[in-house]
Amino acid sequence: MRLTQYFLPTLKETPADAQIASHRLMLRAGMVTQVTSGIYSWLPLGLRVLQKIQQIVREEQDRAQSLEVLMPTIQPAELWHTSGRYEDYGKEMLRIKDRHDREMLYGPTAEEVITDIFARFIKSYKDLPKRFYNIQWKFRDEIRPRFGVMRGREFLMKDNYSFDLDMEGAKKSYQAMLDAYVKTFKRMGLTAIPVRAESGAIGGAMSHEFQILAETGESEIFYDPAYDELKDDEINLENLQRLYAASDEIHDEANCPVDPKTLKTARGIEVGHIFNFGTKYSIPFGALVSGPDGDQIPVQMGSYGIGISRLVGAIIEAFHDESGIKWPESVAPFKVGLINIRVSDSACTALCDDIYAQLLNAGVEVLYDDRDKGAGAKFADMDLIGLPWQMAVGPRGAAQGQVELKNRHTGEKIELQMADALKKVA
């Protein structure tokens, strides 16, 4: 994509109400713009990142033998009356009425909808287990929306719901989601720790939050140093129950089983939450299946969420510096930022056009800064938006067929012949 044809409204000044790095940088990099308190429009650059994260989440959910569905944003209140949560949920729920004076709501979550679907169509234990996931916009009317997309009112979320015949099956579903989450966050370059957590308004036992480590994290987490030694395939329910890890909300210093001299602390940002809540929803909705002996059995359920739009901000909190964002390649809006230092120089422009065409032919996502602006502004914008690789071409380099290649994460710059630079980024 040529920047002269793109829409990238970067800002030089930091908006006064942006309190944390991700909020400041998302606004300055032209990723989002605020529509009203806690609600944002996603602009082209931000939308590309959102879609990259969404695709990684989708691929790992599919690998975990989950089936994607799409449930509505607007839900009838009668479903929530059935579960008993309509009055309990509180003012965070946006309640509305349609033209026929029927009570409706903008869904903050979808346990009721998916349980109703299951109850209507699945009747036999032979059809279990089942795991359905939904990637959809949710709404919670936060009393004080803040920190940009990290704590907004409207947010994009992946929610998965498992249905099993018994607790043994439910634990297998729980483990499948643990595995999927570890792989998901690892693909994004993140270190994520599942810590014991309260179940909140959703309810249930076996509950873990996934906290990614970031110096600017909103929560303090406490964990056994043995956790650092666990390999990916050792992050299982047994070890999570054996090793201590908790957020500051439930950490009990007086009763912590870990020696305070060795207990580790870190700052974390919650990006996922997994629950098992047994028959909390299956019984009121009549989500029963006939068992091997013909008995009607209420299914065991679990819920597994990932805040996809929240992850955009969380990744920025984990990967940024004073100049801007430093995207991991897997979620970067473009892999390469190509900078034409002097568009008025014919040799410089010819080489840039050639590089641009070759990158596109090689399937490399590239943002080509072909604007008639000063070099300083171009370099500043590229650092701000944080693409993993920068390729800069000036008149001197163009005369020798050379480019300057910069790694945004390390800051390393090297001069290479065009062919070698293309091989390195491709």
PyMOL commands that set and color helices and strands:
alter all, ss='L'
color gray80, all
select helices_A, chain A and resi 3-5+21-28+44-63+77-83+111-121+125-127+148-150+167-187+225-229+232-234+237-242+253-255+282-285+308-318+329-331+346-361+375-385+395-399+418-425
alter helices_A, ss='H'
color red, helices_A
select strands_A, chain A and resi 32-36+39-42+67-69+74-76+94-97+103-106+130-139+154-164+192-196+205-213+219-223+245-247+264-278+288-290+296-298+300-307+320-321+324-325+336-340+366-369+389-393+402-407+413-417
alter strands_A, ss='S'
color yellow, strands_A
deselect
rebuild
show_as cartoon
